Amino acid sequence: MVTALCLLAAGAAIITGACGLLARGYLRGQADQQLRAYAARLASHPFKASPLYGIAGGVPGATGPAGGLGIEVRALAGQVVMRTGAAGRAGPVIPAVRAAVTAREDQPATVAAAGGGSWLVITEPIRYRARRIPYSYSAQGFYVVVTSTAGRGLAGTLVVGLDLRSAGHAVGRLAATVLAISGAAILAVACLAVMLSRALLRPVTQAERTLTAAAAGQLSCRVPERRGGDARRLAVSLNAMLDQLEHAFRTRAAAEEAARRSRGQLCRDIADAGHQMRKPLSVVRGIADAYRRSGRVSAGDLDRMMRRLADETAHMAALADALPVTPRDQQPPQP
């Protein structure tokens, strides 16, 4: 499961990178087309531009791309004559454009900015004429009349630049969104996998708990049997084994109990027989003592003593025969 989640995370990372690259390429292509069309319309239609008021009156049919758009009019030597925004805003500073980029007319190029990021820049050859704004005493109080190369004025270069940081931010937000969605999906898949694995391993967990209880002495526990599949066969096999173990332990306990009862009864019988043998033994001992003390006895006394001795001996033999005898191969097992 961990391996599958790792592969899923790697796939999500690859998809996020691919989405970022595709989005970056799409936004770059859109910006390229819009910037090219906007610069072509500016170069083909005369317009007035001022650092304070932007492009006066606008250009028919020209719609600037969204984002940080900057417009500059530069002299042939590269000096900035005028810098403005697209709609009366202060124009952002476009990075220095190399001569090689300036020579590539009508072809957008990417220029690195000094503080990081990049700009998409396009240049167009123009002619311009600078005029002061009446009654304006500001250093920026002038405007520039820009025409195509067929018009009148000084030769220069129109530079139109688009800051690509907004596109980078959009791609970053897209990547963060895709990563967040991927993370949520991976988390959901992980939770589902944990639930599924627990459900699949529930028969094994129940068998483990049952065997643990059986090892602790609770032999009456059984594994729940399901309707079908490997889990049911496992439960049936374990329950059959537990039945055999329980039967064996019960048989052994019954045999041990029977052995204890048999030994107790045997001890009681032996004790009773010993108690009953004391009288015949005392009689035999008395007869022997009387004969030893007298030394000589008459024939009648001797005959009487022998009869009494024979009776007591027969009594002891009867008591010995009454004791239970257990064959060696039928002795009760030891506990």
DOMITOR-249184 format. One record per residue (C-alpha): x, y, z; residue in three letters. Coordinates in steps of 0.1 Angstrom, whole numbers, plus 5000, padded with zeros to 4 digits. Layout:
<gudos>
+------+-------+------+--------+
| east | north |   up | residu |
+------+-------+------+--------+
|    X |     Y |    Z |    ALA |
...
+------+-------+------+--------+
</gudos>
This chain:
<gudos>
+------+-------+------+--------+
| east | north |   up | residu |
+------+-------+------+--------+
| 5000 |  5000 | 5000 |    MET |
| 5029 |  5024 | 5008 |    VAL |
| 5045 |  5016 | 4975 |    THR |
| 5013 |  5023 | 4956 |    ALA |
| 5009 |  5056 | 4975 |    LEU |
| 5045 |  5066 | 4966 |    CYS |
| 5039 |  5058 | 4930 |    LEU |
| 5006 |  5078 | 4931 |    LEU |
| 5025 |  5107 | 4946 |    ALA |
| 5052 |  5105 | 4919 |    ALA |
| 5025 |  5104 | 4892 |    GLY |
| 5008 |  5134 | 4907 |    ALA |
| 5041 |  5153 | 4908 |    ALA |
| 5048 |  5145 | 4871 |    ILE |
| 5012 |  5155 | 4862 |    ILE |
| 5017 |  5188 | 4881 |    THR |
| 5049 |  5195 | 4863 |    GLY |
| 5034 |  5187 | 4829 |    ALA |
| 5004 |  5209 | 4836 |    CYS |
| 5027 |  5238 | 4846 |    GLY |
| 5047 |  5234 | 4814 |    LEU |
| 5016 |  5232 | 4793 |    LEU |
| 5001 |  5263 | 4810 |    ALA |
| 5033 |  5282 | 4807 |    ARG |
| 5035 |  5274 | 4770 |    GLY |
| 4999 |  5283 | 4764 |    TYR |
| 5002 |  5316 | 4783 |    LEU |
| 5034 |  5324 | 4765 |    ARG |
| 5018 |  5317 | 4731 |    GLY |
| 4988 |  5339 | 4739 |    GLN |
| 5010 |  5367 | 4751 |    ALA |
| 5032 |  5364 | 4720 |    ASP |
| 5002 |  5366 | 4697 |    GLN |
| 4986 |  5396 | 4715 |    GLN |
| 5019 |  5415 | 4718 |    LEU |
| 5027 |  5410 | 4681 |    ARG |
| 4992 |  5422 | 4670 |    ALA |
| 4993 |  5451 | 4694 |    TYR |
| 5027 |  5463 | 4682 |    ALA |
| 5017 |  5459 | 4646 |    ALA |
| 4986 |  5481 | 4651 |    ARG |
| 5007 |  5507 | 4669 |    LEU |
| 5033 |  5508 | 4642 |    ALA |
| 5008 |  5510 | 4613 |    SER |
| 4985 |  5537 | 4627 |    HIS |
| 4998 |  5571 | 4638 |    PRO |
| 4992 |  5579 | 4674 |    PHE |
| 5002 |  5604 | 4701 |    LYS |
| 5018 |  5592 | 4733 |    ALA |
| 5026 |  5611 | 4765 |    SER |
| 5045 |  5601 | 4796 |    PRO |
| 5017 |  5617 | 4816 |    LEU |
| 4986 |  5606 | 4797 |    TYR |
| 4995 |  5575 | 4779 |    GLY |
| 4983 |  5569 | 4743 |    ILE |
| 4960 |  5597 | 4734 |    ALA |
| 4927 |  5585 | 4719 |    GLY |
| 4939 |  5549 | 4716 |    GLY |
| 4946 |  5530 | 4684 |    VAL |
| 4916 |  5517 | 4663 |    PRO |
| 4914 |  5479 | 4666 |    GLY |
| 4943 |  5476 | 4690 |    ALA |
| 4937 |  5458 | 4723 |    THR |
| 4967 |  5455 | 4745 |    GLY |
| 4974 |  5423 | 4764 |    PRO |
| 4966 |  5422 | 4801 |    ALA |
| 4994 |  5426 | 4826 |    GLY |
| 5023 |  5449 | 4830 |    GLY |
| 5025 |  5464 | 4796 |    LEU |
| 5052 |  5491 | 4788 |    GLY |
| 5057 |  5512 | 4757 |    ILE |
| 5089 |  5531 | 4749 |    GLU |
| 5101 |  5552 | 4720 |    VAL |
| 5138 |  5551 | 4716 |    ARG |
| 5162 |  5569 | 4693 |    ALA |
| 5184 |  5551 | 4669 |    LEU |
| 5213 |  5552 | 4694 |    ALA |
| 5191 |  5535 | 4720 |    GLY |
| 5183 |  5565 | 4742 |    GLN |
| 5148 |  5565 | 4757 |    VAL |
| 5128 |  5594 | 4743 |    VAL |
| 5095 |  5586 | 4760 |    MET |
| 5081 |  5558 | 4783 |    ARG |
| 5044 |  5553 | 4790 |    THR |
| 5018 |  5527 | 4798 |    GLY |
| 4989 |  5514 | 4778 |    ALA |
| 4961 |  5535 | 4792 |    ALA |
| 4974 |  5566 | 4809 |    GLY |
| 4993 |  5547 | 4836 |    ARG |
| 5030 |  5553 | 4843 |    ALA |
| 5049 |  5529 | 4821 |    GLY |
| 5070 |  5502 | 4838 |    PRO |
| 5107 |  5501 | 4831 |    VAL |
| 5115 |  5477 | 4803 |    ILE |
| 5149 |  5460 | 4806 |    PRO |
| 5176 |  5471 | 4783 |    ALA |
| 5171 |  5455 | 4749 |    VAL |
| 5201 |  5442 | 4731 |    ARG |
| 5209 |  5453 | 4696 |    ALA |
| 5204 |  5418 | 4683 |    ALA |
| 5168 |  5419 | 4697 |    VAL |
| 5162 |  5453 | 4681 |    THR |
| 5173 |  5440 | 4647 |    ALA |
| 5147 |  5412 | 4649 |    ARG |
| 5117 |  5433 | 4639 |    GLU |
| 5082 |  5419 | 4644 |    ASP |
| 5097 |  5389 | 4663 |    GLN |
| 5090 |  5388 | 4701 |    PRO |
| 5120 |  5379 | 4723 |    ALA |
| 5124 |  5372 | 4760 |    THR |
| 5146 |  5396 | 4779 |    VAL |
| 5157 |  5389 | 4815 |    ALA |
| 5149 |  5416 | 4841 |    ALA |
| 5175 |  5429 | 4865 |    ALA |
| 5155 |  5421 | 4897 |    GLY |
| 5144 |  5387 | 4885 |    GLY |
| 5117 |  5376 | 4861 |    GLY |
| 5115 |  5382 | 4824 |    SER |
| 5099 |  5403 | 4798 |    TRP |
| 5085 |  5396 | 4764 |    LEU |
| 5097 |  5424 | 4741 |    VAL |
| 5090 |  5433 | 4705 |    ILE |
| 5104 |  5462 | 4684 |    THR |
| 5091 |  5481 | 4655 |    GLU |
| 5109 |  5508 | 4633 |    PRO |
| 5090 |  5541 | 4635 |    ILE |
| 5094 |  5578 | 4630 |    ARG |
| 5085 |  5602 | 4658 |    TYR |
| 5082 |  5639 | 4665 |    ARG |
| 5083 |  5653 | 4700 |    ALA |
| 5060 |  5683 | 4710 |    ARG |
| 5056 |  5702 | 4742 |    ARG |
| 5022 |  5703 | 4759 |    ILE |
| 5011 |  5739 | 4761 |    PRO |
| 5010 |  5755 | 4796 |    TYR |
| 5027 |  5724 | 4812 |    SER |
| 5059 |  5731 | 4832 |    TYR |
| 5067 |  5695 | 4841 |    SER |
| 5096 |  5677 | 4827 |    ALA |
| 5072 |  5651 | 4815 |    GLN |
| 5049 |  5676 | 4799 |    GLY |
| 5054 |  5666 | 4763 |    PHE |
| 5040 |  5641 | 4738 |    TYR |
| 5054 |  5622 | 4709 |    VAL |
| 5037 |  5617 | 4676 |    VAL |
| 5045 |  5582 | 4663 |    VAL |
| 5040 |  5573 | 4627 |    THR |
| 5052 |  5545 | 4605 |    SER |
| 5085 |  5546 | 4586 |    THR |
| 5067 |  5563 | 4558 |    ALA |
| 5057 |  5593 | 4579 |    GLY |
| 5077 |  5624 | 4588 |    ARG |
| 5100 |  5628 | 4618 |    GLY |
| 5131 |  5612 | 4633 |    LEU |
| 5139 |  5576 | 4628 |    ALA |
| 5135 |  5555 | 4660 |    GLY |
| 5124 |  5523 | 4675 |    THR |
| 5091 |  5515 | 4692 |    LEU |
| 5096 |  5490 | 4720 |    VAL |
| 5066 |  5472 | 4734 |    VAL |
| 5072 |  5450 | 4764 |    GLY |
| 5051 |  5427 | 4785 |    LEU |
| 5061 |  5417 | 4820 |    ASP |
| 5057 |  5379 | 4823 |    LEU |
| 5056 |  5378 | 4861 |    ARG |
| 5018 |  5377 | 4860 |    SER |
| 5019 |  5346 | 4838 |    ALA |
| 5045 |  5330 | 4862 |    GLY |
| 5022 |  5338 | 4892 |    HIS |
| 4993 |  5322 | 4873 |    ALA |
| 5013 |  5291 | 4866 |    VAL |
| 5024 |  5289 | 4902 |    GLY |
| 4988 |  5292 | 4914 |    ARG |
| 4978 |  5265 | 4889 |    LEU |
| 5006 |  5242 | 4902 |    ALA |
| 4997 |  5248 | 4938 |    ALA |
| 4960 |  5241 | 4931 |    THR |
| 4969 |  5208 | 4912 |    VAL |
| 4992 |  5198 | 4941 |    LEU |
| 4965 |  5205 | 4967 |    ALA |
| 4940 |  5185 | 4947 |    ILE |
| 4965 |  5157 | 4942 |    SER |
| 4974 |  5157 | 4979 |    GLY |
| 4937 |  5155 | 4989 |    ALA |
| 4932 |  5127 | 4964 |    ALA |
| 4962 |  5108 | 4978 |    ILE |
| 4950 |  5113 | 5013 |    LEU |
| 4915 |  5100 | 5004 |    ALA |
| 4931 |  5070 | 4986 |    VAL |
| 4953 |  5063 | 5016 |    ALA |
| 4923 |  5064 | 5040 |    CYS |
| 4903 |  5042 | 5016 |    LEU |
| 4933 |  5018 | 5014 |    ALA |
| 4936 |  5016 | 5052 |    VAL |
| 4899 |  5009 | 5056 |    MET |
| 4900 |  4982 | 5028 |    LEU |
| 4931 |  4965 | 5042 |    SER |
| 4916 |  4964 | 5077 |    ARG |
| 4884 |  4949 | 5062 |    ALA |
| 4904 |  4923 | 5043 |    LEU |
| 4926 |  4914 | 5073 |    LEU |
| 4897 |  4913 | 5098 |    ARG |
| 4894 |  4875 | 5096 |    PRO |
| 4931 |  4871 | 5103 |    VAL |
| 4928 |  4896 | 5132 |    THR |
| 4899 |  4876 | 5146 |    GLN |
| 4918 |  4844 | 5142 |    ALA |
| 4948 |  4860 | 5160 |    GLU |
| 4926 |  4871 | 5190 |    ARG |
| 4910 |  4836 | 5192 |    THR |
| 4944 |  4818 | 5192 |    LEU |
| 4957 |  4842 | 5218 |    THR |
| 4927 |  4835 | 5241 |    ALA |
| 4932 |  4797 | 5235 |    ALA |
| 4968 |  4800 | 5244 |    ALA |
| 4957 |  4817 | 5277 |    ALA |
| 4935 |  4787 | 5285 |    GLY |
| 4901 |  4797 | 5270 |    GLN |
| 4897 |  4767 | 5247 |    LEU |
| 4860 |  4773 | 5242 |    SER |
| 4867 |  4804 | 5220 |    CYS |
| 4860 |  4799 | 5183 |    ARG |
| 4868 |  4818 | 5151 |    VAL |
| 4837 |  4833 | 5135 |    PRO |
| 4830 |  4815 | 5102 |    GLU |
| 4821 |  4836 | 5072 |    ARG |
| 4800 |  4825 | 5043 |    ARG |
| 4827 |  4816 | 5018 |    GLY |
| 4862 |  4821 | 5005 |    GLY |
| 4896 |  4815 | 5021 |    ASP |
| 4886 |  4832 | 5053 |    ALA |
| 4858 |  4806 | 5059 |    ARG |
| 4882 |  4777 | 5052 |    ARG |
| 4908 |  4792 | 5076 |    LEU |
| 4881 |  4796 | 5103 |    ALA |
| 4869 |  4760 | 5098 |    VAL |
| 4904 |  4746 | 5101 |    SER |
| 4912 |  4766 | 5132 |    LEU |
| 4879 |  4757 | 5148 |    ASN |
| 4885 |  4720 | 5141 |    ALA |
| 4920 |  4722 | 5157 |    MET |
| 4905 |  4740 | 5187 |    LEU |
| 4878 |  4713 | 5190 |    ASP |
| 4905 |  4686 | 5191 |    GLN |
| 4926 |  4704 | 5216 |    LEU |
| 4896 |  4710 | 5239 |    GLU |
| 4885 |  4674 | 5236 |    HIS |
| 4921 |  4662 | 5244 |    ALA |
| 4923 |  4685 | 5274 |    PHE |
| 4889 |  4675 | 5287 |    ARG |
| 4899 |  4638 | 5283 |    THR |
| 4931 |  4643 | 5302 |    ARG |
| 4913 |  4662 | 5330 |    ALA |
| 4888 |  4634 | 5333 |    ALA |
| 4915 |  4608 | 5334 |    ALA |
| 4934 |  4628 | 5361 |    GLU |
| 4903 |  4632 | 5382 |    GLU |
| 4895 |  4594 | 5379 |    ALA |
| 4931 |  4586 | 5389 |    ALA |
| 4928 |  4609 | 5419 |    ARG |
| 4896 |  4592 | 5430 |    ARG |
| 4911 |  4557 | 5424 |    SER |
| 4941 |  4565 | 5445 |    ARG |
| 4920 |  4580 | 5472 |    GLY |
| 4898 |  4549 | 5473 |    GLN |
| 4929 |  4526 | 5473 |    LEU |
| 4944 |  4545 | 5502 |    CYS |
| 4912 |  4542 | 5521 |    ARG |
| 4909 |  4505 | 5514 |    ASP |
| 4945 |  4499 | 5525 |    ILE |
| 4939 |  4519 | 5557 |    ALA |
| 4908 |  4499 | 5565 |    ASP |
| 4926 |  4466 | 5558 |    ALA |
| 4955 |  4476 | 5579 |    GLY |
| 4932 |  4486 | 5607 |    HIS |
| 4913 |  4452 | 5605 |    GLN |
| 4946 |  4433 | 5604 |    MET |
| 4957 |  4446 | 5637 |    ARG |
| 4934 |  4422 | 5656 |    LYS |
| 4946 |  4390 | 5639 |    PRO |
| 4982 |  4401 | 5642 |    LEU |
| 4978 |  4409 | 5678 |    SER |
| 4963 |  4374 | 5684 |    VAL |
| 4992 |  4358 | 5665 |    VAL |
| 5017 |  4378 | 5685 |    ARG |
| 4999 |  4368 | 5717 |    GLY |
| 5000 |  4332 | 5709 |    ILE |
| 5037 |  4334 | 5700 |    ALA |
| 5044 |  4352 | 5732 |    ASP |
| 5025 |  4327 | 5753 |    ALA |
| 5043 |  4298 | 5737 |    TYR |
| 5077 |  4315 | 5742 |    ARG |
| 5070 |  4322 | 5779 |    ARG |
| 5056 |  4288 | 5788 |    SER |
| 5081 |  4268 | 5768 |    GLY |
| 5059 |  4236 | 5772 |    ARG |
| 5022 |  4234 | 5765 |    VAL |
| 4999 |  4205 | 5766 |    SER |
| 4986 |  4187 | 5735 |    ALA |
| 4951 |  4203 | 5740 |    GLY |
| 4965 |  4238 | 5744 |    ASP |
| 4987 |  4234 | 5714 |    LEU |
| 4958 |  4221 | 5693 |    ASP |
| 4937 |  4251 | 5704 |    ARG |
| 4965 |  4275 | 5697 |    MET |
| 4970 |  4261 | 5662 |    MET |
| 4934 |  4263 | 5654 |    ARG |
| 4932 |  4299 | 5666 |    ARG |
| 4964 |  4307 | 5646 |    LEU |
| 4949 |  4291 | 5615 |    ALA |
| 4917 |  4311 | 5619 |    ASP |
| 4935 |  4344 | 5622 |    GLU |
| 4957 |  4336 | 5593 |    THR |
| 4927 |  4328 | 5572 |    ALA |
| 4912 |  4361 | 5583 |    HIS |
| 4943 |  4380 | 5572 |    MET |
| 4943 |  4362 | 5539 |    ALA |
| 4907 |  4371 | 5534 |    ALA |
| 4915 |  4408 | 5541 |    LEU |
| 4944 |  4407 | 5517 |    ALA |
| 4923 |  4392 | 5490 |    ASP |
| 4897 |  4419 | 5495 |    ALA |
| 4922 |  4447 | 5486 |    LEU |
| 4918 |  4461 | 5451 |    PRO |
| 4946 |  4450 | 5427 |    VAL |
| 4955 |  4472 | 5397 |    THR |
| 4975 |  4456 | 5369 |    PRO |
| 5007 |  4474 | 5359 |    ARG |
| 4993 |  4482 | 5324 |    ASP |
| 4961 |  4496 | 5338 |    GLN |
| 4976 |  4518 | 5364 |    GLN |
| 4961 |  4553 | 5365 |    PRO |
| 4982 |  4580 | 5349 |    PRO |
| 5002 |  4603 | 5372 |    GLN |
| 4990 |  4639 | 5374 |    PRO |
+------+-------+------+--------+
</gudos>
